Amino acid sequence: MIVRMQKYDFVLFAGQKEDFLEKLQDLGLVDITVRGWEPDEKERELMLSIERHRAAVSRLRAMANDEAVKSAVPYSTGREAYENYSRASAEEDNLTALIAQERKEAEYLGHWGEFDPGEFSQLEQQGVKLRYFHAYTKEFESRRREWEAEYTVYPVSQENGITYFVVITAPGQEVLINAQEDRAPEMTYTQKLREIEQLEARREALKETIERAAASVDLIEQHGFEEEEELHIEQVLDTGVEAADGTLILMEGWATAETARKVDDMLTAYPNLFYVKSEPTPDDEPPVLLRNNRFNKMFEVIGSFYSLPKYGTLDLTPFFGPFYVLFFGLCLADAGYGLIFLVAGLIMRNKVKADWKPAANLVTLCGLSTVICGMFLGSFFGIQLTDIEAFGNFRNYILSPDNMFALALGLGVVQILFGMFIKVANLTRQFGFRYALATLGWILVLLSAIGAYILGQEGVPAQFAMSAVPVWIWCVMGLGGFMMFFLNSPGKNPFMNFGTGLWNTYNHLTGIIGDVLSYIRLFAIGLSGGILASVFNQLALGLSPDIPVVRQICIILILSIGHGITLFMSTLSAFVHPMRLTFVEFYGNAGFEASQRKFNPLKRSAADAG
């Protein structure tokens, strides 16, 4: 459900602006409209810092279960924790890059063995210079005698088909051989390893700082929230329309209807302030706040991947949620995998914080859906239930691939028609029933066509079967066609409506056919996952040797790897494709309108409030 908003227009003296915004920040109930904001250098730095806080929290949260982190002493403040983490993390990244570079250098030095660089300098002073080369071993062996006839050639090492060698010459002597010349090593491989050990010790010493930061991750996250609030207030300070030669400031704000009375009390008590309270108009762009019950709230995380609904329209969260759960189960389509999700979701519900409870509930519900769908599709960790005698008559209820194909298309038709009904309700709510007549006409045409098709099929009960399409179906279809062609643009010329209806018919017809066919992915993804799982089962039994204990180990190993790959790929598909069906097919037919503005009232952080 989209929470109803109240609009406020403020007029105040320019000198009161900062104080007024601080009072709104203390109240924490009013979202100020920001228009024409361009960040300055300070604000850009603040935006960058906020992103770095988020990245830091993401990394440090992943370290939460580390025993060293659990025993680390947290920092006293979020700022201290973040600043120490930033320095340590930056130095750690530099050291990691430097160590990788030094390892490559050590690999190069390893080709030339152990030596004393000082002795090479003495040799050069005495008229002896070493030049360093490498060539493919075959090339080196074939040309070695030719090169030794002119130069003193000494092979040092051979690795991966390449020979590394030195040529002993006089200083300034030209060396003409067909090989790649290398730079002279400045130290030995052992000396370079010592340097690397020192760098690794420096990097290891930074772990204590990072572990303390991980123990302070909640403080760092809170500090990031404080910076977000600071940026928000900076945005609001930069907005507002000046009037009366800059003496007055005009601002726009929004509050929820249920908190409007508290806002009114604060505004009434504020000196020298004039405000107008009103309902939103179609020309406004109110912020959006969703409020759903416990069941529907778990699907908000899915809707957030796309966009918030536009204010004044319907919140589609309660309507797509059950479909998404069903589609997830049909795509994953294995009762064994569903059992894993079910157990994982139940564990998450008891472990995660309150903010993550909806996500844990969604995982649990999707797992339960997968268990049920997997049973009716006849797959349990790739084992076909139709082949197990113990299931008895239940095997008669397992869907065949043909039935699954028909079910996928049928679900597509149902969800698309459901979306069109929602569009009718949405248009009626926003503009009036006459603006929904064309969509209702489409629904009548589609339902009558489906009814005519079903009644003409074999196997329909005798009392419903008909050799010809009944007149009442033609009447319903004709009424729907009239509404489609002549009532699509209320108030316009009938001929204009007819032309618009023809164009809309072409677009809608091709669109609906494509939308319905998109639901075949429910069949294809579910079937492919089950086949892949059964293939790994066969590989585990077929490739394992007939040696006691070894056979069991091989079977477990192949099954673990195989089902791990299948579970990952199937889960990814089961997560993405139902979301795609929701955002493209369902949203499109339901007339979804997006809003990018989320209700974000000025407020103070818990730390500031304290």
C-alpha positions, 0 to 999 in steps of 0.5 A: 500500500502507498501511504497517503501524503500531505503537501506543505508549501512554506514561506519564511525569512531567509535568515530562518532557513537553517534554524527551520531545517534543524527543527524539521530535522529534530521532528524527523517527519518532513521530506523537503523537495530538492530541485536544481541541486548541483553538488559542490566540491565538499558535497562531492567528497561527502558523496564519495565518502558515503560510498566508501562507507558502504563498501567498508561495511560490506567488506567488514560484515563478511568478516563478522564470523572470524574468531579474531574479529570476535575477540578484537577490541572495538573502536570508541567511535565510528569516525575513529574506526572508519579513519583507521580502517581507511588508512589500513585498507589503503596501505594493505591494497598498496602492499598487496599490489607491491607484493604481487609485483615483487613476486614477479620480480622474484620469479625473474630473478630465480632464473639467474641463480645465486650471485653477489652483485658486487662481484659483477661490478668488480668484473666490469671494472676489470674489463668483463661484462655479463649480458643476459639473454633467453631463448627457446631451448630448441633454438638455443641448442641449434644455435649454441655452437654458432654463438660460442664461436664468437662469444663466451656463452654460459647457460644458467637455467632452463624452465618451461622450454626456455633457456636463460643464459649469459654472454661474457663480453668486454664493455661496449662490445656489440653482441649479435645473436638472435635471442631476447636480451634481459636486464641485468638482475640487481639482486638474487632470488633469495634477497628478493624473497627476504624483501617480500617477507618484510612486505608481507609482515607489514601487511600482516601487521595491518590485520589487527587494525582491520579486525578492530574495524570489523568489530566496530562495523555497526559504528562505521555503518552509523557514521555512514548514515550520519554522513548521508544525513549531512549530505541530505541537509546540504542538499536541502540548504541549497534548494528553495526559491528566493523571493522579495529580493532574497528576503524570503524563501519558498520551499515545498515539503511532504509528510504522511497523512497520519503524522500531519498533525504533529507537523502542523503543531510544530509549524504553528508554533514556529515564529514568522512562518507561513505555510499552506497544507494541501492534498497532492495534485496530478502535477505534483511529484510526491515522494513514495512510502510503502507500508504493507503487512508482514506477508506482503512486506517480504516481496518489497525487496523484489520490487525494489530491484525495479522501482517504486510505484508512482504516487496515486497508483496501486502498489503491485507488491501484494499482487505479484508476490504470490506469483513470484513465489510460485514461479520460483518453485517452478523454475528451481523445480526440485524438492531436494533443492527446495528443502535446502532453501527451506532449512536455510530460510528457517535458520536465517529467520532466527539469526538475522536482524529485524531488517532482514527478517522479510528476506529470510521469510521470502527465502523460506516461502520460496523453499516451501514452494520449491518443495511442493512444485518439485514433488509435483514435477517429480524431482528430488535431487535429480531422482525421478519420483516416477521411477520409485514404486514406494510413491504408489498412486502419487506418481499419477499426479506428477506432471509430464513435460507436456502438462508442464508446458501447458501449465506454464502458458496457462499461468502466463495467461492468468497473470496477464489477465490479472494484470489487465484487471489491475490496470482497469482498477488503477485507471478507474481510481485515477481518472474514472471508469470510462478511461478503463473501458478500452482495457476492459474491452480487451479483457472481454475479447480475450476471455470470450476467445479463451472460452470459445477455445475451451468449449470446443476441445475434446474431453469437455463435459457433455453439458458444456461441450458445444459444436459451435461457438454460442451466440452469447460468446460472440456477443461478449466478444463484440461488446469487447471489440466495440469498447476497444475500437470506440471507447479508447479515448473518451471525449475524442472523435469516434473516427479518431478512436477507431484509428487509435483502436486499430493501432492499439490492436496491432500493438497489444495483440503482438505484445500479448502473444509475446508476453504469453510465450515468455512464460515458456521459460518456466517450463524450460528452466525447470526441466533443464535443471532437473535434467542436469541434476539427473545427469550428475547422478548418473555420472556419479554412479557410472564414473566411480570405480568398483572399489570399496570405500573409494567408490563411495568417496567418488560418488559423494565428491561427484554428487557434491560438485555436480549438485552444487553447480546445478543448485547455483545455476538453477537458483540464479535462474529461479531468482532472475527469470520470475523477476523478469516476468514480473517487471516486463510482462506483469508490470506492462499489462498492469499499467505500472508507472514508476517513481524514483522518489522515495520518502526521505524525511529530514531527521537526525541519526540516533547518535545525534539524537542522543 
